[in-house]
Amino acid sequence: AEHIQIPSDYDVFNLRDDNHDGRITRDEFGTSGRGHVAGGTDEAFACLDTDMNGYITKEERDALKMRFFRSKLSMLNEEEVVDWLLYQKCVPTDLSAYAKTIRAAKLNGLALWDVGVRNTALLRTELHINSAITRRTIVQAICREIEGLGCLGPAIS
């Protein structure tokens, strides 16, 4: 399998912060960051904009990432990620048509940060999930797990 080069969180933030004010607005998040990184979804923006003030700071991103690393989702192995994605009580949509692609991607729980929050376009480009509604449902499920509200339960203290 071909290795995918994913920019660091620092690079992604700075590429999307078009006016260099240290904040990413919804418009900046939705664009491709001057063409270097695929744009993010409204769901991922809402997940990152924890104080709901209309922009994301590095502090919000870092705090969410720390919650993600403490979440049970981040600790899943490749097979458990497949099971989680295909279990409709966790991700309330039928992903069975993508099961082969999901298995082939060999995503562990940590990889869900990249595909579900940081660069949601990977759901389309790498997993070939073309339905915007399906991609949004996956992102929403990831964000629920980060906050301890998903089917896996609260984060580990």
N, CA, C and O atoms as a GROMACS GRO file, in nm:
protein
  628
    1ALA      N    1   0.084  -0.119   0.000
    1ALA     CA    2   0.000   0.000   0.000
    1ALA      C    3   0.088   0.125   0.000
    1ALA      O    4   0.195   0.128   0.061
    2GLU      N    5   0.041   0.224  -0.068
    2GLU     CA    6   0.114   0.350  -0.079
    2GLU      C    7   0.099   0.431   0.049
    2GLU      O    8  -0.011   0.441   0.104
    3HIS      N    9   0.209   0.487   0.097
    3HIS     CA   10   0.206   0.568   0.218
    3HIS      C   11   0.152   0.707   0.185
    3HIS      O   12   0.195   0.770   0.089
    4ILE      N   13   0.057   0.752   0.263
    4ILE     CA   14  -0.004   0.883   0.243
    4ILE      C   15   0.071   0.983   0.331
    4ILE      O   16   0.082   0.963   0.452
    5GLN      N   17   0.121   1.090   0.272
    5GLN     CA   18   0.190   1.195   0.347
    5GLN      C   19   0.085   1.291   0.401
    5GLN      O   20   0.017   1.359   0.325
    6ILE      N   21   0.073   1.295   0.533
    6ILE     CA   22  -0.025   1.383   0.597
    6ILE      C   23   0.050   1.495   0.666
    6ILE      O   24   0.138   1.469   0.749
    7PRO      N   25   0.018   1.620   0.633
    7PRO     CA   26   0.086   1.733   0.699
    7PRO      C   27   0.061   1.732   0.849
    7PRO      O   28  -0.040   1.679   0.896
    8SER      N   29   0.152   1.790   0.924
    8SER     CA   30   0.135   1.798   1.069
    8SER      C   31   0.019   1.891   1.104
    8SER      O   32  -0.025   1.971   1.020
    9ASP      N   33  -0.030   1.880   1.229
    9ASP     CA   34  -0.137   1.969   1.274
    9ASP      C   35  -0.095   2.115   1.262
    9ASP      O   36  -0.176   2.201   1.225
   10TYR      N   37   0.033   2.144   1.292
   10TYR     CA   38   0.084   2.280   1.282
   10TYR      C   39   0.070   2.330   1.138
   10TYR      O   40   0.022   2.441   1.116
   11ASP      N   41   0.112   2.249   1.042
   11ASP     CA   42   0.104   2.288   0.902
   11ASP      C   43  -0.041   2.309   0.857
   11ASP      O   44  -0.072   2.406   0.788
   12VAL      N   45  -0.128   2.217   0.897
   12VAL     CA   46  -0.269   2.228   0.858
   12VAL      C   47  -0.330   2.356   0.914
   12VAL      O   48  -0.399   2.427   0.843
   13PHE      N   49  -0.304   2.385   1.041
   13PHE     CA   50  -0.360   2.506   1.102
   13PHE      C   51  -0.310   2.630   1.028
   13PHE      O   52  -0.390   2.716   0.991
   14ASN      N   53  -0.181   2.639   1.006
   14ASN     CA   54  -0.125   2.758   0.942
   14ASN      C   55  -0.167   2.771   0.796
   14ASN      O   56  -0.183   2.882   0.747
   15LEU      N   57  -0.185   2.659   0.727
   15LEU     CA   58  -0.231   2.665   0.589
   15LEU      C   59  -0.375   2.715   0.580
   15LEU      O   60  -0.410   2.787   0.487
   16ARG      N   61  -0.457   2.677   0.676
   16ARG     CA   62  -0.597   2.721   0.674
   16ARG      C   63  -0.615   2.862   0.728
   16ARG      O   64  -0.713   2.928   0.693
   17ASP      N   65  -0.526   2.909   0.811
   17ASP     CA   66  -0.536   3.043   0.869
   17ASP      C   67  -0.487   3.145   0.765
   17ASP      O   68  -0.375   3.196   0.775
   18ASP      N   69  -0.572   3.173   0.668
   18ASP     CA   70  -0.534   3.256   0.554
   18ASP      C   71  -0.485   3.395   0.593
   18ASP      O   72  -0.391   3.447   0.532
   19ASN      N   73  -0.546   3.457   0.694
   19ASN     CA   74  -0.507   3.593   0.730
   19ASN      C   75  -0.408   3.596   0.846
   19ASN      O   76  -0.373   3.704   0.895
   20HIS      N   77  -0.362   3.479   0.891
   20HIS     CA   78  -0.258   3.467   0.996
   20HIS      C   79  -0.294   3.540   1.125
   20HIS      O   80  -0.208   3.603   1.188
   21ASP      N   81  -0.423   3.531   1.165
   21ASP     CA   82  -0.463   3.596   1.290
   21ASP      C   83  -0.466   3.497   1.408
   21ASP      O   84  -0.508   3.533   1.518
   22GLY      N   85  -0.421   3.374   1.385
   22GLY     CA   86  -0.417   3.274   1.491
   22GLY      C   87  -0.551   3.206   1.515
   22GLY      O   88  -0.566   3.131   1.612
   23ARG      N   89  -0.648   3.230   1.426
   23ARG     CA   90  -0.780   3.170   1.437
   23ARG      C   91  -0.822   3.122   1.299
   23ARG      O   92  -0.784   3.179   1.197
   24ILE      N   93  -0.900   3.018   1.297
   24ILE     CA   94  -0.955   2.967   1.171
   24ILE      C   95  -1.105   2.986   1.175
   24ILE      O   96  -1.173   2.931   1.262
   25THR      N   97  -1.157   3.064   1.081
   25THR     CA   98  -1.301   3.084   1.071
   25THR      C   99  -1.363   2.966   0.996
   25THR      O  100  -1.293   2.884   0.938
   26ARG      N  101  -1.496   2.960   0.999
   26ARG     CA  102  -1.566   2.855   0.924
   26ARG      C  103  -1.530   2.862   0.775
   26ARG      O  104  -1.509   2.758   0.712
   27ASP      N  105  -1.522   2.982   0.720
   27ASP     CA  106  -1.486   2.996   0.578
   27ASP      C  107  -1.345   2.944   0.552
   27ASP      O  108  -1.322   2.872   0.454
   28GLU      N  109  -1.250   2.980   0.638
   28GLU     CA  110  -1.112   2.932   0.620
   28GLU      C  111  -1.106   2.780   0.634
   28GLU      O  112  -1.033   2.714   0.561
   29PHE      N  113  -1.182   2.725   0.729
   29PHE     CA  114  -1.182   2.581   0.752
   29PHE      C  115  -1.239   2.506   0.632
   29PHE      O  116  -1.193   2.397   0.598
   30GLY      N  117  -1.338   2.565   0.569
   30GLY     CA  118  -1.404   2.499   0.456
   30GLY      C  119  -1.328   2.505   0.326
   30GLY      O  120  -1.363   2.435   0.232
   31THR      N  121  -1.226   2.588   0.319
   31THR     CA  122  -1.147   2.596   0.197
   31THR      C  123  -1.031   2.499   0.207
   31THR      O  124  -1.015   2.428   0.306
   32SER      N  125  -0.952   2.496   0.104
   32SER     CA  126  -0.842   2.401   0.101
   32SER      C  127  -0.714   2.459   0.158
   32SER      O  128  -0.606   2.403   0.134
   33GLY      N  129  -0.720   2.566   0.231
   33GLY     CA  130  -0.598   2.621   0.290
   33GLY      C  131  -0.497   2.655   0.182
   33GLY      O  132  -0.386   2.600   0.180
   34ARG      N  133  -0.534   2.744   0.096
   34ARG     CA  134  -0.449   2.785  -0.016
   34ARG      C  135  -0.409   2.667  -0.104
   34ARG      O  136  -0.300   2.664  -0.161
   35GLY      N  137  -0.500   2.568  -0.113
   35GLY     CA  138  -0.479   2.457  -0.205
   35GLY      C  139  -0.394   2.343  -0.154
   35GLY      O  140  -0.371   2.246  -0.227
   36HIS      N  141  -0.346   2.350  -0.031
   36HIS     CA  142  -0.254   2.246   0.016
   36HIS      C  143  -0.322   2.134   0.093
   36HIS      O  144  -0.272   2.022   0.094
   37VAL      N  145  -0.434   2.161   0.157
   37VAL     CA  146  -0.501   2.062   0.240
   37VAL      C  147  -0.649   2.067   0.207
   37VAL      O  148  -0.706   2.175   0.192
   38ALA      N  149  -0.711   1.951   0.196
   38ALA     CA  150  -0.853   1.947   0.163
   38ALA      C  151  -0.934   2.015   0.272
   38ALA      O  152  -0.900   2.010   0.390
   39GLY      N  153  -1.043   2.079   0.231
   39GLY     CA  154  -1.127   2.152   0.324
   39GLY      C  155  -1.199   2.063   0.423
   39GLY      O  156  -1.216   1.943   0.399
   40GLY      N  157  -1.240   2.122   0.534
   40GLY     CA  158  -1.307   2.047   0.639
   40GLY      C  159  -1.457   2.062   0.631
   40GLY      O  160  -1.508   2.152   0.564
   41THR      N  161  -1.526   1.975   0.699
   41THR     CA  162  -1.672   1.978   0.699
   41THR      C  163  -1.724   2.064   0.812
   41THR      O  164  -1.651   2.096   0.907
   42ASP      N  165  -1.851   2.103   0.802
   42ASP     CA  166  -1.915   2.179   0.909
   42ASP      C  167  -1.916   2.100   1.039
   42ASP      O  168  -1.902   2.157   1.147
   43GLU      N  169  -1.932   1.968   1.028
   43GLU     CA  170  -1.934   1.884   1.148
   43GLU      C  171  -1.799   1.885   1.219
   43GLU      O  172  -1.793   1.896   1.341
   44ALA      N  173  -1.691   1.873   1.142
   44ALA     CA  174  -1.558   1.877   1.203
   44ALA      C  175  -1.533   2.015   1.263
   44ALA      O  176  -1.473   2.026   1.370
   45PHE      N  177  -1.578   2.121   1.196
   45PHE     CA  178  -1.561   2.256   1.249
   45PHE      C  179  -1.635   2.268   1.383
   45PHE      O  180  -1.580   2.319   1.480
   46ALA      N  181  -1.759   2.220   1.387
   46ALA     CA  182  -1.838   2.228   1.511
   46ALA      C  183  -1.771   2.148   1.622
   46ALA      O  184  -1.775   2.189   1.739
   47CYS      N  185  -1.710   2.037   1.590
   47CYS     CA  186  -1.640   1.955   1.688
   47CYS      C  187  -1.521   2.031   1.745
   47CYS      O  188  -1.494   2.025   1.866
   48LEU      N  189  -1.449   2.102   1.660
   48LEU     CA  190  -1.329   2.176   1.702
   48LEU      C  191  -1.362   2.308   1.770
   48LEU      O  192  -1.290   2.351   1.860
   49ASP      N  193  -1.470   2.374   1.728
   49ASP     CA  194  -1.508   2.504   1.784
   49ASP      C  195  -1.587   2.483   1.912
   49ASP      O  196  -1.708   2.503   1.917
   50THR      N  197  -1.516   2.441   2.017
   50THR     CA  198  -1.582   2.396   2.139
   50THR      C  199  -1.657   2.507   2.213
   50THR      O  200  -1.755   2.478   2.283
   51ASP      N  201  -1.614   2.632   2.199
   51ASP     CA  202  -1.687   2.741   2.266
   51ASP      C  203  -1.790   2.806   2.174
   51ASP      O  204  -1.855   2.904   2.212
   52MET      N  205  -1.805   2.753   2.054
   52MET     CA  206  -1.905   2.796   1.956
   52MET      C  207  -1.902   2.946   1.928
   52MET      O  208  -2.007   3.009   1.914
   53ASN      N  209  -1.782   3.004   1.920
   53ASN     CA  210  -1.771   3.147   1.891
   53ASN      C  211  -1.746   3.176   1.744
   53ASN      O  212  -1.728   3.292   1.706
   54GLY      N  213  -1.745   3.073   1.659
   54GLY     CA  214  -1.732   3.093   1.516
   54GLY      C  215  -1.590   3.082   1.463
   54GLY      O  216  -1.568   3.104   1.344
   55TYR      N  217  -1.496   3.050   1.548
   55TYR     CA  218  -1.359   3.026   1.500
   55TYR      C  219  -1.289   2.926   1.590
   55TYR      O  220  -1.328   2.903   1.705
   56ILE      N  221  -1.185   2.866   1.535
   56ILE     CA  222  -1.106   2.765   1.606
   56ILE      C  223  -0.970   2.824   1.638
   56ILE      O  224  -0.905   2.884   1.552
   57THR      N  225  -0.927   2.806   1.761
   57THR     CA  226  -0.792   2.846   1.800
   57THR      C  227  -0.706   2.720   1.812
   57THR      O  228  -0.758   2.609   1.819
   58LYS      N  229  -0.576   2.739   1.815
   58LYS     CA  230  -0.486   2.625   1.835
   58LYS      C  231  -0.514   2.560   1.970
   58LYS      O  232  -0.501   2.439   1.985
   59GLU      N  233  -0.551   2.642   2.069
   59GLU     CA  234  -0.581   2.588   2.202
   59GLU      C  235  -0.702   2.494   2.198
   59GLU      O  236  -0.701   2.388   2.260
   60GLU      N  237  -0.807   2.534   2.123
   60GLU     CA  238  -0.924   2.448   2.110
   60GLU      C  239  -0.886   2.318   2.039
   60GLU      O  240  -0.925   2.209   2.083
   61ARG      N  241  -0.810   2.330   1.932
   61ARG     CA  242  -0.767   2.211   1.858
   61ARG      C  243  -0.687   2.119   1.949
   61ARG      O  244  -0.710   1.998   1.952
   62ASP      N  245  -0.592   2.176   2.024
   62ASP     CA  246  -0.507   2.094   2.110
   62ASP      C  247  -0.586   2.028   2.223
   62ASP      O  248  -0.560   1.914   2.259
   63ALA      N  249  -0.684   2.100   2.280
   63ALA     CA  250  -0.766   2.044   2.388
   63ALA      C  251  -0.852   1.928   2.334
   63ALA      O  252  -0.865   1.825   2.400
   64LEU      N  253  -0.909   1.946   2.216
   64LEU     CA  254  -0.989   1.840   2.156
   64LEU      C  255  -0.901   1.719   2.126
   64LEU      O  256  -0.941   1.605   2.147
   65LYS      N  257  -0.782   1.745   2.077
   65LYS     CA  258  -0.692   1.635   2.045
   65LYS      C  259  -0.655   1.558   2.172
   65LYS      O  260  -0.646   1.435   2.169
   66MET      N  261  -0.634   1.627   2.283
   66MET     CA  262  -0.606   1.558   2.409
   66MET      C  263  -0.725   1.473   2.452
   66MET      O  264  -0.706   1.361   2.500
   67ARG      N  265  -0.848   1.524   2.436
   67ARG     CA  266  -0.967   1.445   2.469
   67ARG      C  267  -0.976   1.324   2.377
   67ARG      O  268  -1.014   1.214   2.419
   68PHE      N  269  -0.939   1.344   2.250
   68PHE     CA  270  -0.939   1.231   2.156
   68PHE      C  271  -0.842   1.123   2.203
   68PHE      O  272  -0.878   1.005   2.205
   69PHE      N  273  -0.721   1.161   2.242
   69PHE     CA  274  -0.622   1.062   2.285
   69PHE      C  275  -0.666   0.988   2.412
   69PHE      O  276  -0.624   0.875   2.434
   70ARG      N  277  -0.750   1.050   2.493
   70ARG     CA  278  -0.802   0.984   2.613
   70ARG      C  279  -0.928   0.902   2.582
   70ARG      O  280  -0.971   0.822   2.665
   71SER      N  281  -0.985   0.922   2.465
   71SER     CA  282  -1.109   0.852   2.431
   71SER      C  283  -1.083   0.704   2.404
   71SER      O  284  -0.973   0.665   2.365
   72LYS      N  285  -1.184   0.626   2.425
   72LYS     CA  286  -1.175   0.483   2.395
   72LYS      C  287  -1.158   0.461   2.245
   72LYS      O  288  -1.097   0.362   2.204
   73LEU      N  289  -1.212   0.550   2.165
   73LEU     CA  290  -1.201   0.539   2.020
   73LEU      C  291  -1.055   0.536   1.975
   73LEU      O  292  -1.017   0.457   1.888
   74SER      N  293  -0.973   0.622   2.034
   74SER     CA  294  -0.833   0.631   1.991
   74SER      C  295  -0.756   0.502   2.020
   74SER      O  296  -0.650   0.480   1.962
   75MET      N  297  -0.808   0.418   2.108
   75MET     CA  298  -0.737   0.298   2.151
   75MET      C  299  -0.777   0.173   2.075
   75MET      O  300  -0.725   0.064   2.101
   76LEU      N  301  -0.869   0.187   1.979
   76LEU     CA  302  -0.914   0.071   1.903
   76LEU      C  303  -0.806   0.022   1.808
   76LEU      O  304  -0.730   0.102   1.752
   77ASN      N  305  -0.799  -0.110   1.789
   77ASN     CA  306  -0.708  -0.164   1.688
   77ASN      C  307  -0.781  -0.166   1.553
   77ASN      O  308  -0.897  -0.126   1.544
   78GLU      N  309  -0.713  -0.211   1.449
   78GLU     CA  310  -0.771  -0.205   1.313
   78GLU      C  311  -0.904  -0.279   1.303
   78GLU      O  312  -1.000  -0.226   1.246
   79GLU      N  313  -0.911  -0.399   1.357
   79GLU     CA  314  -1.035  -0.476   1.347
   79GLU      C  315  -1.147  -0.411   1.430
   79GLU      O  316  -1.263  -0.411   1.388
   80GLU      N  317  -1.113  -0.357   1.545
   80GLU     CA  318  -1.213  -0.290   1.628
   80GLU      C  319  -1.266  -0.164   1.560
   80GLU      O  320  -1.383  -0.130   1.576
   81VAL      N  321  -1.181  -0.094   1.485
   81VAL     CA  322  -1.227   0.024   1.410
   81VAL      C  323  -1.327  -0.019   1.304
   81VAL      O  324  -1.431   0.046   1.287
   82VAL      N  325  -1.298  -0.128   1.234
   82VAL     CA  326  -1.393  -0.180   1.134
   82VAL      C  327  -1.526  -0.212   1.202
   82VAL      O  328  -1.632  -0.173   1.154
   83ASP      N  329  -1.519  -0.285   1.313
   83ASP     CA  330  -1.642  -0.321   1.385
   83ASP      C  331  -1.718  -0.196   1.428
   83ASP      O  332  -1.841  -0.190   1.414
   84TRP      N  333  -1.646  -0.095   1.482
   84TRP     CA  334  -1.710   0.029   1.528
   84TRP      C  335  -1.778   0.100   1.412
   84TRP      O  336  -1.893   0.144   1.424
   85LEU      N  337  -1.709   0.112   1.298
   85LEU     CA  338  -1.767   0.181   1.182
   85LEU      C  339  -1.889   0.108   1.126
   85LEU      O  340  -1.982   0.172   1.077
   86LEU      N  341  -1.889  -0.024   1.134
   86LEU     CA  342  -1.999  -0.101   1.076
   86LEU      C  343  -2.116  -0.123   1.172
   86LEU      O  344  -2.224  -0.165   1.129
   87TYR      N  345  -2.097  -0.094   1.300
   87TYR     CA  346  -2.203  -0.112   1.399
   87TYR      C  347  -2.290   0.013   1.400
   87TYR      O  348  -2.246   0.121   1.440
   88GLN      N  349  -2.415  -0.001   1.355
   88GLN     CA  350  -2.500   0.116   1.334
   88GLN      C  351  -2.543   0.186   1.462
   88GLN      O  352  -2.594   0.298   1.456
   89LYS      N  353  -2.524   0.124   1.578
   89LYS     CA  354  -2.552   0.196   1.702
   89LYS      C  355  -2.438   0.292   1.733
   89LYS      O  356  -2.456   0.386   1.811
   90CYS      N  357  -2.321   0.270   1.672
   90CYS     CA  358  -2.207   0.362   1.691
   90CYS      C  359  -2.203   0.466   1.580
   90CYS      O  360  -2.191   0.586   1.607
   91VAL      N  361  -2.213   0.421   1.457
   91VAL     CA  362  -2.215   0.509   1.340
   91VAL      C  363  -2.347   0.481   1.269
   91VAL      O  364  -2.359   0.384   1.194
   92PRO      N  365  -2.448   0.566   1.293
   92PRO     CA  366  -2.585   0.535   1.249
   92PRO      C  367  -2.609   0.550   1.098
   92PRO      O  368  -2.690   0.632   1.054
   93THR      N  369  -2.537   0.470   1.022
   93THR     CA  370  -2.558   0.462   0.878
   93THR      C  371  -2.503   0.327   0.833
   93THR      O  372  -2.418   0.269   0.901
   94ASP      N  373  -2.550   0.279   0.721
   94ASP     CA  374  -2.505   0.149   0.671
   94ASP      C  375  -2.377   0.166   0.589
   94ASP      O  376  -2.379   0.218   0.477
   95LEU      N  377  -2.266   0.123   0.648
   95LEU     CA  378  -2.137   0.133   0.580
   95LEU      C  379  -2.091   0.000   0.522
   95LEU      O  380  -1.974  -0.014   0.484
   96SER      N  381  -2.181  -0.099   0.514
   96SER     CA  382  -2.141  -0.232   0.468
   96SER      C  383  -2.083  -0.230   0.327
   96SER      O  384  -1.997  -0.312   0.295
   97ALA      N  385  -2.128  -0.139   0.242
   97ALA     CA  386  -2.073  -0.130   0.106
   97ALA      C  387  -1.926  -0.086   0.106
   97ALA      O  388  -1.855  -0.108   0.008
   98TYR      N  389  -1.882  -0.026   0.216
   98TYR     CA  390  -1.744   0.022   0.226
   98TYR      C  391  -1.657  -0.070   0.311
   98TYR      O  392  -1.540  -0.039   0.335
   99ALA      N  393  -1.711  -0.182   0.358
   99ALA     CA  394  -1.639  -0.269   0.451
   99ALA      C  395  -1.504  -0.314   0.394
   99ALA      O  396  -1.403  -0.311   0.466
  100LYS      N  397  -1.501  -0.353   0.269
  100LYS     CA  398  -1.375  -0.401   0.209
  100LYS      C  399  -1.271  -0.288   0.204
  100LYS      O  400  -1.154  -0.310   0.237
  101THR      N  401  -1.314  -0.169   0.165
  101THR     CA  402  -1.223  -0.054   0.158
  101THR      C  403  -1.175  -0.014   0.296
  101THR      O  404  -1.057   0.018   0.315
  102ILE      N  405  -1.265  -0.016   0.394
  102ILE     CA  406  -1.228   0.020   0.531
  102ILE      C  407  -1.126  -0.079   0.586
  102ILE      O  408  -1.028  -0.040   0.649
  103ARG      N  409  -1.150  -0.208   0.562
  103ARG     CA  410  -1.054  -0.310   0.608
  103ARG      C  411  -0.918  -0.292   0.541
  103ARG      O  412  -0.814  -0.300   0.606
  104ALA      N  413  -0.919  -0.266   0.411
  104ALA     CA  414  -0.794  -0.250   0.336
  104ALA      C  415  -0.715  -0.128   0.383
  104ALA      O  416  -0.592  -0.126   0.374
  105ALA      N  417  -0.786  -0.026   0.433
  105ALA     CA  418  -0.718   0.096   0.479
  105ALA      C  419  -0.638   0.073   0.607
  105ALA      O  420  -0.547   0.150   0.638
  106LYS      N  421  -0.673  -0.033   0.681
  106LYS     CA  422  -0.602  -0.068   0.805
  106LYS      C  423  -0.592   0.050   0.901
  106LYS      O  424  -0.484   0.083   0.951
  107LEU      N  425  -0.706   0.112   0.926
  107LEU     CA  426  -0.712   0.225   1.018
  107LEU      C  427  -0.722   0.177   1.162
  107LEU      O  428  -0.807   0.095   1.195
  108ASN      N  429  -0.635   0.228   1.246
  108ASN     CA  430  -0.653   0.204   1.388
  108ASN      C  431  -0.723   0.326   1.447
  108ASN      O  432  -0.751   0.422   1.376
  109GLY      N  433  -0.751   0.322   1.576
  109GLY     CA  434  -0.824   0.432   1.638
  109GLY      C  435  -0.755   0.565   1.624
  109GLY      O  436  -0.821   0.667   1.602
  110LEU      N  437  -0.623   0.568   1.635
  110LEU     CA  438  -0.550   0.695   1.624
  110LEU      C  439  -0.567   0.758   1.486
  110LEU      O  440  -0.568   0.881   1.473
  111ALA      N  441  -0.581   0.677   1.382
  111ALA     CA  442  -0.597   0.729   1.246
  111ALA      C  443  -0.730   0.802   1.229
  111ALA      O  444  -0.745   0.882   1.137
  112LEU      N  445  -0.826   0.774   1.316
  112LEU     CA  446  -0.956   0.840   1.303
  112LEU      C  447  -0.949   0.990   1.331
  112LEU      O  448  -1.038   1.064   1.288
  113TRP      N  449  -0.846   1.036   1.402
  113TRP     CA  450  -0.826   1.181   1.418
  113TRP      C  451  -0.802   1.245   1.281
  113TRP      O  452  -0.860   1.349   1.250
  114ASP      N  453  -0.718   1.183   1.201
  114ASP     CA  454  -0.686   1.239   1.070
  114ASP      C  455  -0.806   1.236   0.976
  114ASP      O  456  -0.836   1.337   0.912
  115VAL      N  457  -0.874   1.122   0.966
  115VAL     CA  458  -0.982   1.112   0.869
  115VAL      C  459  -1.113   1.173   0.917
  115VAL      O  460  -1.198   1.208   0.835
  116GLY      N  461  -1.130   1.187   1.047
  116GLY     CA  462  -1.258   1.235   1.098
  116GLY      C  463  -1.261   1.377   1.147
  116GLY      O  464  -1.368   1.436   1.159
  117VAL      N  465  -1.144   1.434   1.176
  117VAL     CA  466  -1.141   1.570   1.231
  117VAL      C  467  -1.046   1.658   1.150
  117VAL      O  468  -1.086   1.762   1.099
  118ARG      N  469  -0.922   1.616   1.139
  118ARG     CA  470  -0.819   1.703   1.083
  118ARG      C  471  -0.828   1.718   0.932
  118ARG      O  472  -0.808   1.828   0.879
  119ASN      N  473  -0.857   1.610   0.861
  119ASN     CA  474  -0.862   1.615   0.715
  119ASN      C  475  -0.973   1.523   0.667
  119ASN      O  476  -0.947   1.414   0.616
  120THR      N  477  -1.095   1.569   0.683
  120THR     CA  478  -1.212   1.486   0.653
  120THR      C  479  -1.222   1.447   0.506
  120THR      O  480  -1.294   1.354   0.472
  121ALA      N  481  -1.150   1.517   0.418
  121ALA     CA  482  -1.152   1.481   0.276
  121ALA      C  483  -1.095   1.341   0.254
  121ALA      O  484  -1.122   1.280   0.151
  122LEU      N  485  -1.016   1.290   0.350
  122LEU     CA  486  -0.962   1.155   0.337
  122LEU      C  487  -1.073   1.051   0.334
  122LEU      O  488  -1.056   0.944   0.275
  123LEU      N  489  -1.187   1.080   0.395
  123LEU     CA  490  -1.300   0.988   0.388
  123LEU      C  491  -1.342   0.969   0.242
  123LEU      O  492  -1.381   0.859   0.203
  124ARG      N  493  -1.335   1.074   0.164
  124ARG     CA  494  -1.372   1.067   0.022
  124ARG      C  495  -1.256   1.016  -0.062
  124ARG      O  496  -1.273   0.924  -0.143
  125THR      N  497  -1.138   1.074  -0.044
  125THR     CA  498  -1.027   1.044  -0.134
  125THR      C  499  -0.962   0.908  -0.108
  125THR      O  500  -0.917   0.842  -0.201
  126GLU      N  501  -0.955   0.866   0.018
  126GLU     CA  502  -0.887   0.741   0.051
  126GLU      C  503  -0.983   0.625   0.077
  126GLU      O  504  -0.954   0.511   0.040
  127LEU      N  505  -1.097   0.654   0.139
  127LEU     CA  506  -1.194   0.548   0.167
  127LEU      C  507  -1.305   0.542   0.062
  127LEU      O  508  -1.388   0.451   0.064
  128HIS      N  509  -1.306   0.640  -0.029
  128HIS     CA  510  -1.401   0.645  -0.141
  128HIS      C  511  -1.546   0.648  -0.095
  128HIS      O  512  -1.634   0.590  -0.158
  129ILE      N  513  -1.569   0.718   0.016
  129ILE     CA  514  -1.706   0.739   0.064
  129ILE      C  515  -1.754   0.868   0.000
  129ILE      O  516  -1.722   0.978   0.046
  130ASN      N  517  -1.830   0.854  -0.107
  130ASN     CA  518  -1.868   0.969  -0.188
  130ASN      C  519  -1.988   1.045  -0.136
  130ASN      O  520  -2.008   1.161  -0.170
  131SER      N  521  -2.067   0.981  -0.054
  131SER     CA  522  -2.187   1.047   0.000
  131SER      C  523  -2.148   1.145   0.110
  131SER      O  524  -2.091   1.107   0.212
  132ALA      N  525  -2.181   1.272   0.089
  132ALA     CA  526  -2.152   1.376   0.190
  132ALA      C  527  -2.226   1.346   0.320
  132ALA      O  528  -2.173   1.371   0.428
  133ILE      N  529  -2.347   1.296   0.311
  133ILE     CA  530  -2.426   1.264   0.430
  133ILE      C  531  -2.358   1.154   0.510
  133ILE      O  532  -2.351   1.160   0.633
  134THR      N  533  -2.308   1.053   0.442
  134THR     CA  534  -2.239   0.943   0.510
  134THR      C  535  -2.111   0.992   0.576
  134THR      O  536  -2.082   0.955   0.690
  135ARG      N  537  -2.035   1.076   0.506
  135ARG     CA  538  -1.911   1.131   0.564
  135ARG      C  539  -1.945   1.213   0.688
  135ARG      O  540  -1.876   1.202   0.790
  136ARG      N  541  -2.050   1.296   0.681
  136ARG     CA  542  -2.089   1.378   0.796
  136ARG      C  543  -2.130   1.290   0.914
  136ARG      O  544  -2.098   1.320   1.029
  137THR      N  545  -2.199   1.181   0.886
  137THR     CA  546  -2.242   1.090   0.992
  137THR      C  547  -2.121   1.029   1.062
  137THR      O  548  -2.121   1.015   1.185
  138ILE      N  549  -2.018   0.993   0.986
  138ILE     CA  550  -1.896   0.937   1.045
  138ILE      C  551  -1.827   1.041   1.132
  138ILE      O  552  -1.786   1.010   1.244
  139VAL      N  553  -1.815   1.163   1.082
  139VAL     CA  554  -1.750   1.270   1.159
  139VAL      C  555  -1.827   1.297   1.288
  139VAL      O  556  -1.766   1.312   1.394
  140GLN      N  557  -1.958   1.303   1.280
  140GLN     CA  558  -2.040   1.325   1.399
  140GLN      C  559  -2.019   1.213   1.501
  140GLN      O  560  -2.012   1.240   1.621
  141ALA      N  561  -2.011   1.088   1.454
  141ALA     CA  562  -1.990   0.975   1.544
  141ALA      C  563  -1.853   0.984   1.612
  141ALA      O  564  -1.841   0.954   1.731
  142ILE      N  565  -1.752   1.024   1.537
  142ILE     CA  566  -1.618   1.041   1.595
  142ILE      C  567  -1.620   1.150   1.702
  142ILE      O  568  -1.563   1.132   1.810
  143CYS      N  569  -1.685   1.261   1.672
  143CYS     CA  570  -1.691   1.371   1.769
  143CYS      C  571  -1.768   1.330   1.895
  143CYS      O  572  -1.730   1.369   2.005
  144ARG      N  573  -1.875   1.251   1.880
  144ARG     CA  574  -1.948   1.202   1.997
  144ARG      C  575  -1.858   1.114   2.084
  144ARG      O  576  -1.861   1.123   2.206
  145GLU      N  577  -1.777   1.030   2.019
  145GLU     CA  578  -1.686   0.944   2.096
  145GLU      C  579  -1.581   1.027   2.169
  145GLU      O  580  -1.547   0.997   2.283
  146ILE      N  581  -1.530   1.131   2.104
  146ILE     CA  582  -1.429   1.216   2.167
  146ILE      C  583  -1.486   1.278   2.294
  146ILE      O  584  -1.416   1.289   2.395
  147GLU      N  585  -1.612   1.317   2.290
  147GLU     CA  586  -1.676   1.381   2.405
  147GLU      C  587  -1.731   1.280   2.505
  147GLU      O  588  -1.791   1.318   2.605
  148GLY      N  589  -1.711   1.151   2.477
  148GLY     CA  590  -1.759   1.047   2.569
  148GLY      C  591  -1.907   1.020   2.559
  148GLY      O  592  -1.965   0.961   2.651
  149LEU      N  593  -1.969   1.061   2.450
  149LEU     CA  594  -2.113   1.046   2.434
  149LEU      C  595  -2.151   0.939   2.333
  149LEU      O  596  -2.269   0.920   2.304
  150GLY      N  597  -2.052   0.869   2.280
  150GLY     CA  598  -2.077   0.766   2.179
  150GLY      C  599  -2.103   0.630   2.241
  150GLY      O  600  -2.117   0.617   2.362
  151CYS      N  601  -2.110   0.530   2.155
  151CYS     CA  602  -2.144   0.395   2.201
  151CYS      C  603  -2.033   0.329   2.284
  151CYS      O  604  -2.060   0.232   2.354
  152LEU      N  605  -1.910   0.381   2.277
  152LEU     CA  606  -1.800   0.322   2.354
  152LEU      C  607  -1.798   0.370   2.498
  152LEU      O  608  -1.729   0.312   2.583
  153GLY      N  609  -1.872   0.475   2.526
  153GLY     CA  610  -1.879   0.526   2.664
  153GLY      C  611  -1.779   0.634   2.693
  153GLY      O  612  -1.705   0.677   2.604
  154PRO      N  613  -1.776   0.679   2.818
  154PRO     CA  614  -1.688   0.789   2.858
  154PRO      C  615  -1.540   0.758   2.839
  154PRO      O  616  -1.498   0.642   2.839
  155ALA      N  617  -1.464   0.863   2.824
  155ALA     CA  618  -1.319   0.852   2.807
  155ALA      C  619  -1.256   0.793   2.932
  155ALA      O  620  -1.314   0.794   3.041
  156ILE      N  621  -1.138   0.743   2.914
  156ILE     CA  622  -1.062   0.689   3.026
  156ILE      C  623  -0.995   0.804   3.098
  156ILE      O  624  -0.932   0.889   3.036
  157SER      N  625  -1.008   0.806   3.230
  157SER     CA  626  -0.953   0.916   3.310
  157SER      C  627  -0.803   0.911   3.317
  157SER      O  628  -0.740   0.996   3.380
   0.00000   0.00000   0.00000
